[in-house]
Amino acid sequence: MTFASDDPRPLAGIRVLDLATFIAAPYCATLMAEFGAEVIKVELPRIGDPLRRFGSPTDCGDSLVWLSESRNKRPVTLDLRTPEGAALLKRLAREGDVVCENFQPGTLEGWGVGWDALSAENPALVMLRVSAYGQTGPMRALPGFGRIANAFGGISFLAGHPDREPVTPGSATLADYMSGMYGVIGVLLALRARDRTGQGQMVDIGLYESIFRILDELAPSYQQNGFVRQRMGAGTVNAVPHSHYPTRDGRWVAIACTNDKIFERLARLMDRPELAGDGRFGSIAKREAARAEVDAMVGDWTASMDRAELLGRCADAQVPCGPVYAVDEIFDDPQYAARGNIARVESRIGELALPNVMPRLTGTPGAIDWTGRPLGADNDAVFRDLLGLSADEMAALKDKGVI
């Protein structure tokens, strides 16, 4: 079982074993699959990945999340908790390049298929391990999901208004998707190192670490100045006006004045040029000191226009401004259409609109070959064609519940 030998995508020829569940490590495998990697999705017989039942259900029996995020994968069933299942995984590891897993640390070791066991079968193997807190440290054995990682990583504390409780920062799955992307980076770096040395290695990611890494100057600002950033609603530190503002037709826009030059453009656009330059709000420091007043002034100005007019005027003046979109507006937006950001693909429930492949490569782009497939759909292709099991062996393993 291989992809076409003439597949031009950059990861064609790489075989990935996806042992993981839900989103974080599986998302790494999905991204690799979009760019040509052959991904074998290993699931528990009769039960499958819980992601099949997470999110909106569909008539095919699997969720919309599954159909989207398990794109391009070859699903097989294999009970790794059994000796026979562990033995088959080791055989698969000999044929593979990458293993992705996100069990609690020690789980795979308990089944005899941890890093030491699999790397002994294939010293060139790269193994991505995503867990709540990583493979080391006093919290390594604790369970966790994206919501916990967002909280522990520091971003949930920053989300919301100062006088109210912290809120979900956009999505509870933010840490999962971020960790999946860092997972891809780690795996590709490890494969690049393997090109030179022939030796594989382990990539160890804690969900919370992916969140902590994106918090700009939060850590050095505390270390240097003792500054503990608080919730600021739609605003942010070090830039004013830099928030969400209402429009006359009941919508919202985002305006970002990240330096004094951009504020000068905005001041001229508002017919208040005297506020910029040497004026009252001409520097970031002055605007920071009067944040509430500046935001109120800008909000009063934006509220005097419908959104379309405001966006046009800001574009003409080179003031960064964009609509605060709900998903229905995304579907109607010409920029999304021009870039093909929404792919429409055939699936087991008919045409399905999905976020398209990222990043965009001009020479060897990725692709959505198919959406999430049924449980065990590729058992024959993997166990019979790849590993060479006979029909009798397959039947016996199925009777025992191993596959």
LUMLUMZA-624350 format. One record per residue (C-alpha): residue in one letter; y, x, z; residue number from 1. Coordinates in pm, whole numbers. Layout:
LUMLUMZA-624350
{r=a | north=Y | east=X | up=Z | k=NUM}
...
END
This chain:
LUMLUMZA-624350
{r=m | north=0 | east=0 | up=0 | k=1}
{r=t | north=316 | east=170 | up=-119 | k=2}
{r=f | north=637 | east=79 | up=-285 | k=3}
{r=a | north=679 | east=157 | up=-652 | k=4}
{r=s | north=683 | east=531 | up=-711 | k=5}
{r=d | north=1001 | east=499 | up=-914 | k=6}
{r=d | north=1195 | east=327 | up=-634 | k=7}
{r=p | north=1530 | east=509 | up=-643 | k=8}
{r=r | north=1632 | east=421 | up=-289 | k=9}
{r=p | north=1688 | east=722 | up=-62 | k=10}
{r=l | north=1417 | east=641 | up=194 | k=11}
{r=a | north=1141 | east=559 | up=-56 | k=12}
{r=g | north=829 | east=748 | up=50 | k=13}
{r=i | north=904 | east=722 | up=423 | k=14}
{r=r | north=656 | east=508 | up=620 | k=15}
{r=v | north=775 | east=344 | up=942 | k=16}
{r=l | north=559 | east=178 | up=1208 | k=17}
{r=d | north=766 | east=-88 | up=1384 | k=18}
{r=l | north=594 | east=-166 | up=1716 | k=19}
{r=a | north=903 | east=-314 | up=1876 | k=20}
{r=t | north=1017 | east=-666 | up=1959 | k=21}
{r=f | north=1342 | east=-861 | up=1938 | k=22}
{r=i | north=1632 | east=-668 | up=1787 | k=23}
{r=a | north=1723 | east=-312 | up=1889 | k=24}
{r=a | north=1448 | east=-83 | up=1758 | k=25}
{r=p | north=1336 | east=-339 | up=1494 | k=26}
{r=y | north=1690 | east=-338 | up=1354 | k=27}
{r=c | north=1661 | east=37 | up=1299 | k=28}
{r=a | north=1342 | east=-28 | up=1099 | k=29}
{r=t | north=1513 | east=-308 | up=905 | k=30}
{r=l | north=1798 | east=-83 | up=798 | k=31}
{r=m | north=1549 | east=180 | up=684 | k=32}
{r=a | north=1351 | east=-83 | up=494 | k=33}
{r=e | north=1661 | east=-193 | up=306 | k=34}
{r=f | north=1692 | east=160 | up=172 | k=35}
{r=g | north=1334 | east=192 | up=54 | k=36}
{r=a | north=1126 | east=286 | up=358 | k=37}
{r=e | north=784 | east=121 | up=381 | k=38}
{r=v | north=792 | east=-59 | up=716 | k=39}
{r=i | north=472 | east=-186 | up=877 | k=40}
{r=k | north=561 | east=-442 | up=1142 | k=41}
{r=v | north=296 | east=-444 | up=1418 | k=42}
{r=e | north=269 | east=-767 | up=1621 | k=43}
{r=l | north=36 | east=-914 | up=1880 | k=44}
{r=p | north=-239 | east=-1128 | up=1720 | k=45}
{r=r | north=-180 | east=-1506 | up=1729 | k=46}
{r=i | north=147 | east=-1458 | up=1922 | k=47}
{r=g | north=366 | east=-1226 | up=1719 | k=48}
{r=d | north=709 | east=-1090 | up=1794 | k=49}
{r=p | north=907 | east=-1327 | up=2024 | k=50}
{r=l | north=1190 | east=-1296 | up=1771 | k=51}
{r=r | north=993 | east=-1538 | up=1552 | k=52}
{r=r | north=1084 | east=-1810 | up=1804 | k=53}
{r=f | north=1429 | east=-1683 | up=1906 | k=54}
{r=g | north=1730 | east=-1864 | up=1760 | k=55}
{r=s | north=1740 | east=-2159 | up=1522 | k=56}
{r=p | north=1393 | east=-2290 | up=1425 | k=57}
{r=t | north=1301 | east=-2361 | up=1062 | k=58}
{r=d | north=1038 | east=-2562 | up=877 | k=59}
{r=c | north=831 | east=-2251 | up=803 | k=60}
{r=g | north=768 | east=-2198 | up=1175 | k=61}
{r=d | north=978 | east=-1883 | up=1214 | k=62}
{r=s | north=1342 | east=-1867 | up=1323 | k=63}
{r=l | north=1645 | east=-1792 | up=1108 | k=64}
{r=v | north=1685 | east=-1468 | up=1303 | k=65}
{r=w | north=1333 | east=-1365 | up=1206 | k=66}
{r=l | north=1382 | east=-1447 | up=839 | k=67}
{r=s | north=1699 | east=-1240 | up=836 | k=68}
{r=e | north=1620 | east=-941 | up=1056 | k=69}
{r=s | north=1258 | east=-887 | up=952 | k=70}
{r=r | north=1353 | east=-857 | up=586 | k=71}
{r=n | north=1153 | east=-608 | up=377 | k=72}
{r=k | north=882 | east=-555 | up=643 | k=73}
{r=r | north=501 | east=-574 | up=606 | k=74}
{r=p | north=369 | east=-766 | up=910 | k=75}
{r=v | north=26 | east=-688 | up=1056 | k=76}
{r=t | north=-139 | east=-799 | up=1378 | k=77}
{r=l | north=-282 | east=-543 | up=1619 | k=78}
{r=d | north=-347 | east=-562 | up=1992 | k=79}
{r=l | north=-245 | east=-221 | up=2119 | k=80}
{r=r | north=-376 | east=-306 | up=2466 | k=81}
{r=t | north=-735 | east=-278 | up=2345 | k=82}
{r=p | north=-916 | east=52 | up=2283 | k=83}
{r=e | north=-985 | east=-53 | up=1925 | k=84}
{r=g | north=-619 | east=-142 | up=1870 | k=85}
{r=a | north=-500 | east=186 | up=2016 | k=86}
{r=a | north=-745 | east=375 | up=1793 | k=87}
{r=l | north=-615 | east=196 | up=1483 | k=88}
{r=l | north=-256 | east=272 | up=1577 | k=89}
{r=k | north=-342 | east=640 | up=1604 | k=90}
{r=r | north=-489 | east=624 | up=1256 | k=91}
{r=l | north=-173 | east=458 | up=1130 | k=92}
{r=a | north=35 | east=727 | up=1301 | k=93}
{r=r | north=-146 | east=992 | up=1099 | k=94}
{r=e | north=-27 | east=814 | up=783 | k=95}
{r=g | north=327 | east=750 | up=905 | k=96}
{r=d | north=659 | east=930 | up=939 | k=97}
{r=v | north=840 | east=723 | up=1201 | k=98}
{r=v | north=744 | east=499 | up=1493 | k=99}
{r=c | north=999 | east=255 | up=1640 | k=100}
{r=e | north=934 | east=103 | up=1983 | k=101}
{r=n | north=1134 | east=-58 | up=2263 | k=102}
{r=f | north=886 | east=-134 | up=2540 | k=103}
{r=q | north=969 | east=-53 | up=2900 | k=104}
{r=p | north=908 | east=319 | up=2958 | k=105}
{r=g | north=546 | east=390 | up=3044 | k=106}
{r=t | north=406 | east=84 | up=2866 | k=107}
{r=l | north=273 | east=266 | up=2561 | k=108}
{r=e | north=148 | east=548 | up=2781 | k=109}
{r=g | north=-52 | east=293 | up=2978 | k=110}
{r=w | north=-223 | east=188 | up=2655 | k=111}
{r=g | north=-291 | east=548 | up=2554 | k=112}
{r=v | north=-48 | east=547 | up=2261 | k=113}
{r=g | north=264 | east=708 | up=2408 | k=114}
{r=w | north=462 | east=991 | up=2254 | k=115}
{r=d | north=221 | east=1263 | up=2360 | k=116}
{r=a | north=-80 | east=1079 | up=2218 | k=117}
{r=l | north=79 | east=986 | up=1886 | k=118}
{r=s | north=246 | east=1322 | up=1827 | k=119}
{r=a | north=-89 | east=1488 | up=1891 | k=120}
{r=e | north=-229 | east=1283 | up=1601 | k=121}
{r=n | north=68 | east=1372 | up=1380 | k=122}
{r=p | north=294 | east=1658 | up=1493 | k=123}
{r=a | north=543 | east=1569 | up=1216 | k=124}
{r=l | north=595 | east=1219 | up=1358 | k=125}
{r=v | north=941 | east=1100 | up=1463 | k=126}
{r=m | north=945 | east=838 | up=1738 | k=127}
{r=l | north=1242 | east=618 | up=1823 | k=128}
{r=r | north=1228 | east=486 | up=2179 | k=129}
{r=v | north=1487 | east=227 | up=2279 | k=130}
{r=s | north=1484 | east=87 | up=2632 | k=131}
{r=a | north=1735 | east=-62 | up=2872 | k=132}
{r=y | north=1817 | east=266 | up=3048 | k=133}
{r=g | north=1636 | east=535 | up=2849 | k=134}
{r=q | north=1322 | east=731 | up=2923 | k=135}
{r=t | north=1467 | east=920 | up=3224 | k=136}
{r=g | north=1673 | east=851 | up=3535 | k=137}
{r=p | north=1626 | east=634 | up=3845 | k=138}
{r=m | north=1658 | east=307 | up=3648 | k=139}
{r=r | north=1425 | east=401 | up=3362 | k=140}
{r=a | north=1154 | east=148 | up=3456 | k=141}
{r=l | north=1384 | east=-154 | up=3486 | k=142}
{r=p | north=1388 | east=-426 | up=3219 | k=143}
{r=g | north=1700 | east=-523 | up=3031 | k=144}
{r=f | north=1844 | east=-696 | up=2729 | k=145}
{r=g | north=2168 | east=-674 | up=2534 | k=146}
{r=r | north=2365 | east=-876 | up=2789 | k=147}
{r=i | north=2264 | east=-636 | up=3066 | k=148}
{r=a | north=2351 | east=-336 | up=2849 | k=149}
{r=n | north=2693 | east=-481 | up=2766 | k=150}
{r=a | north=2758 | east=-522 | up=3137 | k=151}
{r=f | north=2618 | east=-186 | up=3250 | k=152}
{r=g | north=2775 | east=-4 | up=2955 | k=153}
{r=g | north=3127 | east=-116 | up=3050 | k=154}
{r=i | north=3234 | east=-348 | up=2770 | k=155}
{r=s | north=3177 | east=-683 | up=2942 | k=156}
{r=f | north=3423 | east=-590 | up=3217 | k=157}
{r=l | north=3691 | east=-550 | up=2950 | k=158}
{r=a | north=3622 | east=-881 | up=2774 | k=159}
{r=g | north=3829 | east=-1184 | up=2871 | k=160}
{r=h | north=4159 | east=-1257 | up=3043 | k=161}
{r=p | north=4283 | east=-1071 | up=3352 | k=162}
{r=d | north=4275 | east=-1374 | up=3582 | k=163}
{r=r | north=3933 | east=-1500 | up=3477 | k=164}
{r=e | north=3570 | east=-1391 | up=3477 | k=165}
{r=p | north=3439 | east=-1134 | up=3227 | k=166}
{r=v | north=3305 | east=-1300 | up=2912 | k=167}
{r=t | north=3050 | east=-1211 | up=2646 | k=168}
{r=p | north=3206 | east=-946 | up=2417 | k=169}
{r=g | north=3154 | east=-1129 | up=2088 | k=170}
{r=s | north=2775 | east=-1145 | up=2111 | k=171}
{r=a | north=2517 | east=-1075 | up=2378 | k=172}
{r=t | north=2323 | east=-885 | up=2111 | k=173}
{r=l | north=2601 | east=-633 | up=2046 | k=174}
{r=a | north=2416 | east=-359 | up=2236 | k=175}
{r=d | north=2096 | east=-430 | up=2042 | k=176}
{r=y | north=2257 | east=-394 | up=1702 | k=177}
{r=m | north=2459 | east=-90 | up=1812 | k=178}
{r=s | north=2144 | east=76 | up=1946 | k=179}
{r=g | north=1962 | east=-2 | up=1622 | k=180}
{r=m | north=2237 | east=172 | up=1426 | k=181}
{r=y | north=2236 | east=475 | up=1657 | k=182}
{r=g | north=1859 | east=466 | up=1621 | k=183}
{r=v | north=1888 | east=505 | up=1245 | k=184}
{r=i | north=2122 | east=799 | up=1291 | k=185}
{r=g | north=1880 | east=961 | up=1535 | k=186}
{r=v | north=1578 | east=906 | up=1312 | k=187}
{r=l | north=1750 | east=1041 | up=1002 | k=188}
{r=l | north=1869 | east=1347 | up=1195 | k=189}
{r=a | north=1516 | east=1404 | up=1321 | k=190}
{r=l | north=1375 | east=1368 | up=969 | k=191}
{r=r | north=1633 | east=1617 | up=842 | k=192}
{r=a | north=1529 | east=1863 | up=1114 | k=193}
{r=r | north=1165 | east=1802 | up=1020 | k=194}
{r=d | north=1246 | east=1900 | up=662 | k=195}
{r=r | north=1332 | east=2246 | up=795 | k=196}
{r=t | north=1074 | east=2291 | up=1070 | k=197}
{r=g | north=787 | east=2054 | up=986 | k=198}
{r=q | north=802 | east=1931 | up=1347 | k=199}
{r=g | north=875 | east=1577 | up=1459 | k=200}
{r=q | north=1055 | east=1477 | up=1776 | k=201}
{r=m | north=1144 | east=1182 | up=1998 | k=202}
{r=v | north=1473 | east=991 | up=1975 | k=203}
{r=d | north=1556 | east=844 | up=2318 | k=204}
{r=i | north=1822 | east=570 | up=2342 | k=205}
{r=g | north=1924 | east=353 | up=2636 | k=206}
{r=l | north=2078 | east=22 | up=2526 | k=207}
{r=y | north=2378 | east=74 | up=2753 | k=208}
{r=e | north=2448 | east=419 | up=2608 | k=209}
{r=s | north=2536 | east=274 | up=2267 | k=210}
{r=i | north=2800 | east=56 | up=2433 | k=211}
{r=f | north=2942 | east=331 | up=2653 | k=212}
{r=r | north=2978 | east=557 | up=2349 | k=213}
{r=i | north=3221 | east=322 | up=2170 | k=214}
{r=l | north=3471 | east=273 | up=2454 | k=215}
{r=d | north=3730 | east=513 | up=2305 | k=216}
{r=e | north=3925 | east=691 | up=2586 | k=217}
{r=l | north=3786 | east=492 | up=2878 | k=218}
{r=a | north=3598 | east=787 | up=3034 | k=219}
{r=p | north=3853 | east=1068 | up=2988 | k=220}
{r=s | north=4138 | east=838 | up=3093 | k=221}
{r=y | north=3963 | east=764 | up=3421 | k=222}
{r=q | north=3867 | east=1128 | up=3477 | k=223}
{r=q | north=4216 | east=1259 | up=3404 | k=224}
{r=n | north=4435 | east=982 | up=3543 | k=225}
{r=g | north=4217 | east=762 | up=3762 | k=226}
{r=f | north=4299 | east=472 | up=3528 | k=227}
{r=v | north=4057 | east=179 | up=3545 | k=228}
{r=r | north=4120 | east=-37 | up=3240 | k=229}
{r=q | north=4123 | east=-408 | up=3316 | k=230}
{r=r | north=4075 | east=-717 | up=3102 | k=231}
{r=m | north=4370 | east=-776 | up=2873 | k=232}
{r=g | north=4272 | east=-1087 | up=2680 | k=233}
{r=a | north=4331 | east=-1027 | up=2312 | k=234}
{r=g | north=4554 | east=-726 | up=2376 | k=235}
{r=t | north=4463 | east=-362 | up=2403 | k=236}
{r=v | north=4595 | east=-45 | up=2563 | k=237}
{r=n | north=4824 | east=200 | up=2383 | k=238}
{r=a | north=4947 | east=-45 | up=2121 | k=239}
{r=v | north=5193 | east=-339 | up=2129 | k=240}
{r=p | north=5207 | east=-585 | up=1954 | k=241}
{r=h | north=4834 | east=-562 | up=1893 | k=242}
{r=s | north=4680 | east=-901 | up=1961 | k=243}
{r=h | north=4603 | east=-1250 | up=1829 | k=244}
{r=y | north=4891 | east=-1484 | up=1755 | k=245}
{r=p | north=4912 | east=-1857 | up=1669 | k=246}
{r=t | north=5032 | east=-2008 | up=1343 | k=247}
{r=r | north=5203 | east=-2338 | up=1276 | k=248}
{r=d | north=4889 | east=-2496 | up=1129 | k=249}
{r=g | north=4683 | east=-2441 | up=1443 | k=250}
{r=r | north=4512 | east=-2121 | up=1335 | k=251}
{r=w | north=4524 | east=-1761 | up=1454 | k=252}
{r=v | north=4597 | east=-1422 | up=1307 | k=253}
{r=a | north=4542 | east=-1066 | up=1428 | k=254}
{r=i | north=4838 | east=-828 | up=1405 | k=255}
{r=a | north=4797 | east=-456 | up=1472 | k=256}
{r=c | north=5105 | east=-240 | up=1525 | k=257}
{r=t | north=4939 | east=88 | up=1615 | k=258}
{r=n | north=5252 | east=301 | up=1582 | k=259}
{r=d | north=5631 | east=280 | up=1581 | k=260}
{r=k | north=5658 | east=288 | up=1202 | k=261}
{r=i | north=5450 | east=-26 | up=1165 | k=262}
{r=f | north=5651 | east=-198 | up=1436 | k=263}
{r=e | north=5966 | east=-111 | up=1245 | k=264}
{r=r | north=5825 | east=-293 | up=941 | k=265}
{r=l | north=5740 | east=-593 | up=1156 | k=266}
{r=a | north=6085 | east=-596 | up=1317 | k=267}
{r=r | north=6249 | east=-602 | up=974 | k=268}
{r=l | north=6016 | east=-879 | up=865 | k=269}
{r=m | north=6114 | east=-1083 | up=1173 | k=270}
{r=d | north=6483 | east=-1020 | up=1095 | k=271}
{r=r | north=6509 | east=-818 | up=1415 | k=272}
{r=p | north=6553 | east=-462 | up=1282 | k=273}
{r=e | north=6771 | east=-368 | up=1578 | k=274}
{r=l | north=6461 | east=-378 | up=1804 | k=275}
{r=a | north=6300 | east=-80 | up=1625 | k=276}
{r=g | north=6399 | east=285 | up=1598 | k=277}
{r=d | north=6640 | east=359 | up=1881 | k=278}
{r=g | north=6637 | east=-7 | up=1977 | k=279}
{r=r | north=6497 | east=-189 | up=2275 | k=280}
{r=f | north=6133 | east=-186 | up=2158 | k=281}
{r=g | north=6144 | east=113 | up=1926 | k=282}
{r=s | north=5874 | east=318 | up=2102 | k=283}
{r=i | north=5522 | east=238 | up=2218 | k=284}
{r=a | north=5623 | east=324 | up=2574 | k=285}
{r=k | north=5907 | east=70 | up=2564 | k=286}
{r=r | north=5684 | east=-197 | up=2416 | k=287}
{r=e | north=5407 | east=-129 | up=2669 | k=288}
{r=a | north=5659 | east=-179 | up=2951 | k=289}
{r=a | north=5756 | east=-517 | up=2804 | k=290}
{r=r | north=5417 | east=-623 | up=2668 | k=291}
{r=a | north=5442 | east=-990 | up=2766 | k=292}
{r=e | north=5791 | east=-1024 | up=2620 | k=293}
{r=v | north=5698 | east=-853 | up=2294 | k=294}
{r=d | north=5381 | east=-1060 | up=2250 | k=295}
{r=a | north=5572 | east=-1381 | up=2324 | k=296}
{r=m | north=5840 | east=-1289 | up=2069 | k=297}
{r=v | north=5584 | east=-1215 | up=1800 | k=298}
{r=g | north=5388 | east=-1529 | up=1887 | k=299}
{r=d | north=5699 | east=-1747 | up=1854 | k=300}
{r=w | north=5765 | east=-1594 | up=1513 | k=301}
{r=t | north=5409 | east=-1639 | up=1383 | k=302}
{r=a | north=5403 | east=-1998 | up=1511 | k=303}
{r=s | north=5695 | east=-2080 | up=1281 | k=304}
{r=m | north=5476 | east=-2042 | up=969 | k=305}
{r=d | north=5145 | east=-2164 | up=835 | k=306}
{r=r | north=4878 | east=-1897 | up=824 | k=307}
{r=a | north=4877 | east=-1851 | up=447 | k=308}
{r=e | north=5253 | east=-1791 | up=435 | k=309}
{r=l | north=5239 | east=-1551 | up=729 | k=310}
{r=l | north=4955 | east=-1349 | up=575 | k=311}
{r=g | north=5143 | east=-1322 | up=246 | k=312}
{r=r | north=5466 | east=-1207 | up=409 | k=313}
{r=c | north=5287 | east=-948 | up=622 | k=314}
{r=a | north=5097 | east=-818 | up=319 | k=315}
{r=d | north=5420 | east=-777 | up=123 | k=316}
{r=a | north=5576 | east=-587 | up=415 | k=317}
{r=q | north=5267 | east=-367 | up=473 | k=318}
{r=v | north=5221 | east=-503 | up=826 | k=319}
{r=p | north=4848 | east=-509 | up=914 | k=320}
{r=c | north=4762 | east=-875 | up=966 | k=321}
{r=g | north=4441 | east=-1068 | up=915 | k=322}
{r=p | north=4302 | east=-1414 | up=981 | k=323}
{r=v | north=4088 | east=-1478 | up=1287 | k=324}
{r=y | north=3795 | east=-1626 | up=1098 | k=325}
{r=a | north=3520 | east=-1866 | up=1194 | k=326}
{r=v | north=3203 | east=-1833 | up=989 | k=327}
{r=d | north=3286 | east=-2128 | up=760 | k=328}
{r=e | north=3605 | east=-1951 | up=654 | k=329}
{r=i | north=3407 | east=-1633 | up=586 | k=330}
{r=f | north=3193 | east=-1828 | up=338 | k=331}
{r=d | north=3507 | east=-1943 | up=153 | k=332}
{r=d | north=3690 | east=-1609 | up=149 | k=333}
{r=p | north=3739 | east=-1439 | up=-190 | k=334}
{r=q | north=3718 | east=-1087 | up=-43 | k=335}
{r=y | north=3371 | east=-1157 | up=98 | k=336}
{r=a | north=3273 | east=-1302 | up=-240 | k=337}
{r=a | north=3411 | east=-1009 | up=-439 | k=338}
{r=r | north=3222 | east=-759 | up=-222 | k=339}
{r=g | north=2900 | east=-961 | up=-223 | k=340}
{r=n | north=2890 | east=-952 | up=156 | k=341}
{r=i | north=2680 | east=-1269 | up=168 | k=342}
{r=a | north=2349 | east=-1237 | up=-12 | k=343}
{r=r | north=2171 | east=-1550 | up=-126 | k=344}
{r=v | north=1798 | east=-1485 | up=-143 | k=345}
{r=e | north=1482 | east=-1691 | up=-183 | k=346}
{r=s | north=1279 | east=-1739 | up=133 | k=347}
{r=r | north=1003 | east=-1954 | up=278 | k=348}
{r=i | north=1263 | east=-2225 | up=344 | k=349}
{r=g | north=1436 | east=-2200 | up=7 | k=350}
{r=e | north=1764 | east=-2023 | up=-64 | k=351}
{r=l | north=1896 | east=-1841 | up=241 | k=352}
{r=a | north=2240 | east=-1688 | up=294 | k=353}
{r=l | north=2219 | east=-1355 | up=477 | k=354}
{r=p | north=2454 | east=-1068 | up=562 | k=355}
{r=n | north=2407 | east=-824 | up=278 | k=356}
{r=v | north=2294 | east=-463 | up=302 | k=357}
{r=m | north=2519 | east=-209 | up=472 | k=358}
{r=p | north=2630 | east=60 | up=406 | k=359}
{r=r | north=2713 | east=34 | up=38 | k=360}
{r=l | north=2581 | east=325 | up=-170 | k=361}
{r=t | north=2711 | east=347 | up=-525 | k=362}
{r=g | north=2421 | east=551 | up=-664 | k=363}
{r=t | north=2113 | east=442 | up=-469 | k=364}
{r=p | north=2201 | east=112 | up=-301 | k=365}
{r=g | north=1976 | east=-71 | up=-61 | k=366}
{r=a | north=1837 | east=-418 | up=-129 | k=367}
{r=i | north=1683 | east=-725 | up=32 | k=368}
{r=d | north=1337 | east=-741 | up=-126 | k=369}
{r=w | north=1213 | east=-1036 | up=82 | k=370}
{r=t | north=1285 | east=-1217 | up=404 | k=371}
{r=g | north=1069 | east=-1219 | up=718 | k=372}
{r=r | north=704 | east=-1282 | up=626 | k=373}
{r=p | north=431 | east=-1481 | up=808 | k=374}
{r=l | north=238 | east=-1331 | up=1097 | k=375}
{r=g | north=-33 | east=-1093 | up=977 | k=376}
{r=a | north=57 | east=-1139 | up=611 | k=377}
{r=d | north=-21 | east=-776 | up=528 | k=378}
{r=n | north=-332 | east=-717 | up=739 | k=379}
{r=d | north=-548 | east=-667 | up=432 | k=380}
{r=a | north=-298 | east=-438 | up=259 | k=381}
{r=v | north=-265 | east=-213 | up=564 | k=382}
{r=f | north=-605 | east=-211 | up=732 | k=383}
{r=r | north=-820 | east=-243 | up=420 | k=384}
{r=d | north=-616 | east=-66 | up=152 | k=385}
{r=l | north=-435 | east=196 | up=359 | k=386}
{r=l | north=-688 | east=273 | up=634 | k=387}
{r=g | north=-999 | east=186 | up=431 | k=388}
{r=l | north=-1161 | east=-61 | up=671 | k=389}
{r=s | north=-1450 | east=-257 | up=526 | k=390}
{r=a | north=-1469 | east=-635 | up=515 | k=391}
{r=d | north=-1727 | east=-628 | up=795 | k=392}
{r=e | north=-1506 | east=-406 | up=1011 | k=393}
{r=m | north=-1210 | east=-634 | up=950 | k=394}
{r=a | north=-1414 | east=-941 | up=1041 | k=395}
{r=a | north=-1544 | east=-781 | up=1361 | k=396}
{r=l | north=-1195 | east=-677 | up=1473 | k=397}
{r=k | north=-1065 | east=-1025 | up=1401 | k=398}
{r=d | north=-1345 | east=-1185 | up=1600 | k=399}
{r=k | north=-1258 | east=-961 | up=1898 | k=400}
{r=g | north=-889 | east=-1050 | up=1873 | k=401}
{r=v | north=-787 | east=-692 | up=1793 | k=402}
{r=i | north=-621 | east=-794 | up=1466 | k=403}
END
